[in-house]
Amino acid sequence: MITPDPAMAGPAFQPPQRAGSGDATATARPPPTARTVTPAADLRPLLAARFRRIRTVTGQLAAPLTPEDQMVQSAPETSPVKWHLAHTSWSLERHVLERFAPGYRAFDDRFAFLFNTCVEPQPTCHPAAARGLLSRPGHEELRQYRDHVNAAVLRLIDETPDADWSGVARRIELALQHEQYCQERLLADIKHAFWQNPLRPTYQPPQPAALTTAAGQSWSVHPGGPEGIGHDGPGVVFDLEEPRHVVWLEPFRLSGRLVTNAEYLEFIEDGGYADATLWDPDGWATAQREGWRAPLYWFRRGPDWFQFTLSGTRLLDGEEPVCHVSWHEAAAFARWDGRRLPTEAEWEAAAQPLRRTGNLLDYGRLHPAVATCIGDGPWQIYGDCWEWTSSPLIAYPRWSPGDKTVGEHAGLPAAGRMVLKGGSALTPGDLVRASFRHHLTPASRWHMTGIRLAEDV
C-alpha cells in the first residue's frame, strides 16, 4: 500500500476483505477535515502524493471484488467496476497525457473507444448500456494499463517545465477530482449489482454505529437577503460551480437533520405512495410504472422492514437517514409533511459557514449514520446522503465552459436533471464543498440520496 503524504487531506481508504468473506472487522475512524489542494509550482511533491493516494484508493475500492463482480452491469445507467478502473485511466490519458506529455504513447489506442464517457451510441465510443459486455480487456491487462498511466503522470509531474507547471497541475487536479467522483459511482454501482444477485453478497462486514437514537427535529433560521453562491477563490473546481454570483433569498428555515427512516415509514403507512395529490405528474406516472412502494433497497418480510446495504441485509434502523429515494419521492414526502425541499441557493447559503466534515467515504462506514446533532445546526450537511434540492441544473449567470472540462463534467449536461448537495457516505472527504453541484435525473434512486426539508418564514 502506498502511504499517503501526511499533508494531504484524509487517510487512504482501508479496503474490506473480498466480498462475502465476512472475516475482517473494521474500526471506524473520525472523519477528517476536508480541503482542496491548490496546485502551484512549488507543490510538485504534494501533487504527486495526492495523485498516488487517490489512484490507490480506487484500486482499494475494487480489491474486495472478484473479477466476476467487476464485470457486472446491473442497469443501463450503471457501469461495471472494471469499466470505472479503465475509464479513470483513459480520462488521465485523454485530458492530461495526450495534451501535456510530449511523446506520450497510449497503452492501447482501442481503449479510447471502449472507455470514453458517451451515453448515447456514437461512432466514437462503445454504448454506455453495453459496458457489461466487455469481457476483454481482462483484469491483468487493465492493471497494466493503470500502471502505465500512473508512471506517465508521475513522470509528467516531475519533468514539466516551471513555465508550464500551473496549467498542467490544474488539469491533473481536475482529473483527480473526476476520479474521486467515479469512486463514489463505483460503490453505488456495485451495491446495485449485489442487490440484483439473489445471494445478496456483502461488500464489507457490518460497521459499528456511534449512536442509536436520532435527536428530535429542529430548525435553523436564515434571515434571507443577498447571498454569494458558487465558487470564487483558490483551488480547482468543475466549471458548473462558477462563476460566483449574488442571489436574493427570502427568509427560510432549514431542518436541522435529514429525514429518518422512521419518519419516512410514517409517510408510507399513511398511504403516501397511493395518494396522487402528493406527487408531480411525472413522478406519479413513474412510481406507478415502476411499482415503487418504498425506497430502493427496502423490502418487507411479515411485519418487519429490511434494508440492503454494502454490509449486507439487516433490519431497517428507523433512526438512520432515509436514503436511495428519488427526487419525486423526496418532493412527495415534503409535500405530505407540509414543507418543501430547499433550493440550491438556500442549501448553499446555509452550508458555506460550516466545516466540511461528516460521515464520508474516509470514515469507512459506507452507509448513512444516526445524526449526532452536537452544537449548532444544521447537521449532516456534509456526508450521509446527497440532499435533493428543488432546483434544476442550469448554468449560472455569465457561465461559459472553460478549459477545465473532464469526462462526465464536460460542460452543461442534458436538461432534466436536479441538483443535489452535500455528499454522501460514499463521497471522498476532500471532494465535498458547498459549491459542488451533483446532478441526477428526478427518477434516480441508486445513488445515496436523502431528504432535508425547508419552509418559508
C-alpha positions in Angstrom: 0.0 0.0 0.0 1.2 3.5 -0.8 1.5 5.6 2.3 -0.3 9.0 1.7 1.6 12.2 2.4 0.6 13.5 5.8 -0.1 16.9 4.3 -2.9 15.5 2.2 -6.5 15.6 3.4 -7.9 12.3 4.7 -6.4 8.8 5.1 -6.4 6.3 2.4 -9.4 4.1 2.3 -8.8 0.7 4.1 -10.4 -2.0 2.0 -12.5 -4.8 3.4 -11.8 -8.4 2.6 -13.1 -9.9 -0.6 -16.8 -9.6 -0.9 -18.7 -12.2 1.1 -15.8 -13.3 3.3 -17.0 -11.6 6.5 -13.8 -12.3 8.4 -12.4 -8.8 8.8 -13.6 -6.4 11.5 -13.1 -2.7 10.5 -12.7 0.1 13.0 -14.5 3.3 12.2 -12.3 6.4 12.2 -13.5 10.0 12.8 -14.0 11.8 9.5 -11.1 14.1 8.5 -11.5 17.8 7.8 -11.8 18.1 4.0 -9.8 20.6 2.0 -8.8 21.0 -1.6 -5.2 21.2 -2.6 -4.3 24.1 -4.8 -1.6 23.1 -7.3 1.3 25.5 -7.5 4.8 25.4 -8.9 6.4 24.6 -5.5 3.9 21.8 -4.7 5.1 19.0 -7.0 5.7 16.5 -4.2 2.3 17.2 -2.7 0.5 16.8 -6.0 2.4 13.6 -6.7 1.4 12.3 -3.2 -2.2 13.3 -3.8 -2.1 11.5 -7.2 -0.7 8.3 -5.6 -3.3 8.4 -2.8 -6.3 8.9 -5.0 -5.3 6.3 -7.6 -4.5 3.9 -4.8 -7.9 4.4 -3.2 -9.6 3.5 -6.5 -7.7 0.2 -6.6 -8.5 -0.5 -2.9 -12.2 0.0 -3.5 -12.1 -2.7 -6.2 -9.9 -5.0 -4.3 -12.6 -6.9 -2.3 -14.3 -7.8 -5.6 -13.8 -10.9 -7.7 -13.2 -10.5 -11.5 -16.7 -11.7 -12.0 -18.1 -9.0 -9.6 -16.2 -6.3 -11.5 -17.8 -7.2 -14.9 -21.4 -6.9 -13.8 -23.6 -4.1 -15.2 -27.0 -4.2 -13.4 -28.7 -1.4 -15.2 -28.2 0.8 -18.3 -27.3 3.8 -16.1 -24.7 1.9 -14.1 -21.2 0.7 -15.1 -19.1 -2.3 -14.3 -16.3 -1.8 -11.8 -13.7 -2.8 -14.3 -15.0 0.0 -16.6 -14.6 2.6 -13.9 -11.0 1.4 -13.4 -10.3 1.8 -17.1 -12.3 4.9 -17.6 -10.4 6.9 -14.9 -7.2 5.9 -16.6 -8.5 6.8 -20.0 -9.5 10.2 -18.6 -6.0 11.0 -17.4 -4.6 9.7 -20.7 -7.0 11.8 -22.8 -7.2 15.0 -20.8 -3.7 15.2 -19.3 -1.1 13.0 -21.0 -2.1 13.4 -24.7 -2.2 17.2 -24.2 0.8 17.8 -22.0 3.2 14.9 -22.2 5.5 15.2 -25.2 5.9 11.9 -27.0 3.4 10.0 -24.8 2.2 6.8 -26.4 -1.2 5.4 -25.5 -1.2 2.0 -23.8 -3.7 0.8 -26.4 -5.3 3.0 -29.0 -8.5 0.9 -28.9 -9.2 1.9 -25.3 -10.3 5.4 -26.4 -13.3 3.8 -28.0 -14.1 1.4 -25.1 -13.7 3.7 -22.1 -15.0 7.0 -23.3 -18.0 8.5 -21.5 -20.5 8.7 -24.3 -24.0 7.9 -23.1 -25.7 7.6 -26.4 -24.4 5.3 -29.1 -21.9 7.2 -31.2 -19.2 6.1 -33.7 -16.5 7.3 -31.2 -17.4 5.2 -28.2 -18.9 1.9 -27.0 -22.5 2.3 -25.9 -22.9 3.0 -22.2 -25.6 0.5 -21.7 -23.4 -2.3 -23.1 -20.4 -1.8 -20.9 -21.1 -5.1 -19.2 -20.3 -7.0 -22.4 -16.6 -6.0 -22.3 -15.1 -9.2 -21.0 -11.9 -8.1 -22.7 -9.5 -6.4 -21.9 -9.0 -8.7 -19.0 -8.3 -7.9 -15.3 -4.5 -8.2 -15.7 -4.3 -6.0 -18.8 -6.3 -3.3 -17.1 -3.9 -3.4 -14.1 -1.0 -2.9 -16.6 -3.0 0.0 -18.2 -3.4 1.8 -14.8 0.3 1.2 -14.0 1.3 2.6 -17.5 -0.8 5.8 -16.9 0.4 6.2 -13.3 4.0 6.1 -14.3 3.5 8.6 -17.2 1.6 11.1 -15.0 4.2 10.9 -12.2 6.9 11.5 -14.8 4.9 14.5 -16.1 4.7 16.0 -12.7 8.4 15.6 -12.2 9.5 16.8 -15.7 7.1 19.6 -16.6 9.0 22.9 -17.1 8.2 25.5 -14.5 6.7 27.8 -17.2 4.0 25.2 -18.0 3.5 23.9 -14.5 0.4 25.8 -13.4 -1.7 24.6 -16.4 -0.5 21.0 -16.1 -1.1 20.9 -12.3 -4.6 22.3 -12.6 -5.5 19.7 -15.3 -4.2 16.9 -13.1 -6.1 18.1 -10.1 -9.3 18.3 -12.1 -8.8 14.8 -13.4 -8.2 13.6 -9.8 -11.5 15.1 -8.7 -13.1 13.4 -11.6 -11.6 10.1 -10.4 -13.0 10.7 -6.9 -16.4 11.3 -8.3 -16.0 7.9 -10.1 -15.0 6.3 -6.8 -18.5 7.0 -5.5 -20.1 5.8 -8.7 -18.1 2.6 -8.4 -19.5 1.9 -4.9 -23.1 2.9 -5.9 -22.9 0.6 -9.0 -21.6 -2.5 -7.2 -24.2 -2.0 -4.5 -26.9 -2.1 -7.1 -25.3 -5.1 -8.8 -25.2 -7.0 -5.5 -28.9 -6.1 -4.8 -29.8 -7.8 -8.1 -28.0 -11.0 -7.0 -30.3 -13.4 -5.2 -27.4 -14.3 -2.9 -27.2 -10.6 -1.8 -23.4 -10.6 -1.4 -21.7 -8.3 1.1 -19.0 -5.8 0.1 -17.7 -5.3 3.7 -18.5 -6.5 7.2 -21.0 -4.5 9.3 -19.6 -1.3 10.7 -20.2 -0.2 14.3 -22.7 2.6 14.9 -21.7 5.5 17.2 -25.3 6.4 18.2 -28.5 4.5 18.4 -31.1 7.3 18.7 -31.5 10.4 16.5 -32.2 13.8 18.1 -35.6 15.3 17.6 -36.0 17.5 14.5 -35.0 21.2 14.9 -34.9 24.1 12.5 -32.2 26.7 11.6 -33.5 30.1 10.5 -31.8 32.0 7.8 -32.7 35.7 7.6 -32.5 35.9 3.8 -31.1 38.8 1.8 -28.3 38.9 -0.8 -26.0 35.8 -0.8 -23.0 34.9 -2.8 -23.4 31.5 -4.5 -20.8 29.5 -6.4 -17.1 29.1 -6.2 -14.8 32.0 -6.1 -11.3 31.6 -4.7 -8.3 29.3 -4.7 -8.5 25.7 -5.7 -9.7 23.8 -8.7 -13.4 23.1 -9.3 -15.6 22.0 -12.1 -16.8 24.7 -14.4 -20.5 24.4 -13.5 -19.6 25.7 -10.0 -18.6 29.0 -11.4 -18.9 32.0 -11.7 -19.8 33.2 -8.2 -22.8 35.4 -8.3 -25.3 37.1 -5.9 -28.8 35.8 -5.4 -31.6 37.2 -3.2 -33.1 34.9 -0.7 -36.3 35.3 1.2 -36.1 34.3 4.9 -36.4 30.5 5.3 -35.9 27.7 7.8 -33.8 24.5 7.1 -34.3 21.3 9.0 -31.6 20.5 11.5 -31.0 17.0 10.3 -32.0 14.7 7.5 -35.3 12.8 7.4 -35.1 9.5 9.1 -36.3 6.0 8.1 -38.9 6.1 10.8 -40.3 9.4 9.6 -40.4 8.2 6.0 -42.1 5.0 7.2 -44.9 7.2 8.5 -45.3 8.6 5.0 -45.6 5.0 3.6 -48.1 3.8 6.3 -50.2 7.0 5.7 -50.6 6.0 2.0 -48.0 8.3 0.6 -47.4 6.0 -2.4 -51.1 5.8 -3.1 -52.0 9.5 -3.0 -51.5 11.1 -6.4 -52.1 14.6 -5.0 -48.7 14.4 -3.3 -46.8 13.7 -6.5 -45.8 15.7 -9.5 -47.4 14.1 -12.7 -44.1 12.6 -14.0 -43.3 11.2 -10.5 -46.7 9.7 -10.1 -46.5 8.0 -13.5 -43.0 6.7 -12.8 -43.9 5.4 -9.4 -46.9 3.5 -10.8 -45.0 2.2 -13.8 -42.0 1.0 -11.7 -44.2 -0.2 -8.8 -42.5 1.9 -6.1 -43.8 1.3 -2.7 -40.7 2.1 -0.6 -37.2 3.4 -1.1 -34.8 1.3 -3.2 -33.2 -1.5 -1.2 -36.1 -1.7 1.3 -38.2 -4.9 1.4 -40.7 -6.3 3.9 -40.9 -9.8 5.5 -44.0 -10.1 7.5 -44.4 -7.1 9.8 -40.7 -6.2 9.6 -38.9 -3.9 7.1 -35.3 -4.8 6.0 -32.7 -2.8 4.1 -29.9 -4.0 1.8 -26.6 -2.2 2.4 -23.0 -2.7 1.3 -22.6 -4.7 4.6 -25.5 -7.0 3.6 -29.1 -7.2 4.6 -30.3 -6.1 8.0 -33.3 -4.8 9.9 -34.3 -1.3 9.0 -32.9 1.2 11.5 -35.6 3.8 12.0 -33.1 6.3 13.4 -30.8 6.5 10.4 -31.4 8.9 7.5 -33.7 7.6 4.7 -31.6 7.1 1.6 -32.0 5.9 -2.0 -35.1 7.9 -2.7 -35.7 9.7 -6.0 -36.4 13.4 -6.3 -40.1 12.5 -7.0 -40.2 10.6 -3.7 -38.4 13.4 -1.8 -40.8 16.1 -3.1 -43.8 13.9 -2.3 -42.6 13.4 1.2 -42.0 17.1 1.7 -45.5 17.9 0.4 -47.0 15.3 2.7 -45.1 16.9 5.7 -46.3 20.3 4.8 -42.9 21.6 3.8 -40.7 21.7 0.7 -37.3 20.8 -0.5 -34.7 23.6 -0.2 -33.5 25.5 -3.2 -29.9 25.0 -4.2 -29.1 28.6 -3.2 -30.8 28.2 0.2 -28.8 25.0 0.9 -25.5 26.5 -0.2 -26.0 29.7 1.8 -26.6 27.6 5.0 -23.6 25.3 4.3 -21.0 27.9 3.4 -20.0 28.8 7.1 -19.9 25.1 8.2 -16.9 22.8 8.4 -16.6 20.2 5.6 -16.7 17.2 7.8 -19.1 14.3 8.2 -19.8 10.7 7.5 -18.0 10.5 4.2 -16.1 7.7 2.4 -13.0 8.3 4.5 -15.0 7.2 7.6 -15.4 3.7 6.1 -19.0 3.1 7.1 -20.4 3.3 3.6 -23.9 3.9 4.9 -25.7 6.8 6.5 -25.4 7.2 10.3 -27.7 8.4 13.0 -27.3 12.2 13.3 -25.1 13.4 16.2 -26.7 16.9 16.4 -23.9 18.3 18.6 -23.5 22.1 18.7 -25.4 24.5 16.5 -27.2 23.0 13.4 -27.9 22.3 10.7 -26.2 18.9 11.0 -25.4 16.2 8.4 -24.8 18.9 5.8 -21.8 17.0 4.5 -21.9 13.2 4.2 -24.5 10.6 4.9 -26.8 11.4 1.9 -26.8 13.6 -1.1 -29.6 16.1 -0.5 -32.2 16.7 -3.2 -32.9 20.4 -3.9 -35.9 21.8 -5.7 -33.5 23.4 -8.3 -33.0 22.1 -11.8 -29.4 22.1 -13.0 -28.9 25.2 -15.1 -25.8 27.3 -15.9 -25.0 30.2 -13.6 -25.3 33.8 -15.0 -22.3 34.6 -17.2 -21.3 31.0 -17.3 -19.2 29.7 -20.1 -17.4 26.3 -20.5 -13.8 26.9 -19.6 -10.7 24.8 -20.2 -11.4 22.5 -17.4 -13.9 20.0 -18.8 -13.1 16.4 -18.0 -15.2 13.3 -18.6 -18.8 13.5 -17.2 -18.2 17.1 -16.3 -17.6 18.3 -19.8 -19.8 21.3 -20.0 -23.6 21.5 -19.3 -25.3 18.1 -19.3 -28.7 17.5 -20.9 -31.7 19.2 -19.4 -34.0 17.4 -16.9 -31.5 17.0 -14.0 -32.0 18.2 -10.5 -29.2 19.5 -8.2 -28.1 17.6 -5.1 -25.8 19.0 -2.5 -23.5 17.9 0.4 -22.1 14.5 -0.5 -22.8 11.0 1.0 -21.2 8.2 3.0 -19.6 7.2 -0.4 -18.1 10.6 -1.3 -14.4 11.2 -0.7 -14.0 13.8 2.0 -11.8 16.2 0.1 -14.2 16.4 -2.8 -17.1 17.9 -0.9 -17.6 21.6 -0.8 -20.6 24.0 -0.6 -20.4 24.8 -4.3 -20.2 21.2 -5.6 -23.2 20.5 -7.9 -24.1 16.9 -8.1 -27.0 16.3 -10.5 -29.2 13.3 -11.3 -32.5 12.7 -13.2 -35.6 13.0 -11.0 -36.2 9.3 -11.0 -32.7 8.2 -10.0 -32.5 6.1 -6.8 -29.3 4.1 -6.9 -27.1 6.9 -5.6 -27.2 7.5 -1.8 -29.8 10.3 -1.9 -31.8 11.6 1.0 -34.1 14.4 2.2 -33.7 17.7 4.0 -36.7 19.9 4.5 -37.2 23.6 4.2 -40.0 26.1 4.7 -40.7 29.8 4.4 -40.5 32.0 7.4 
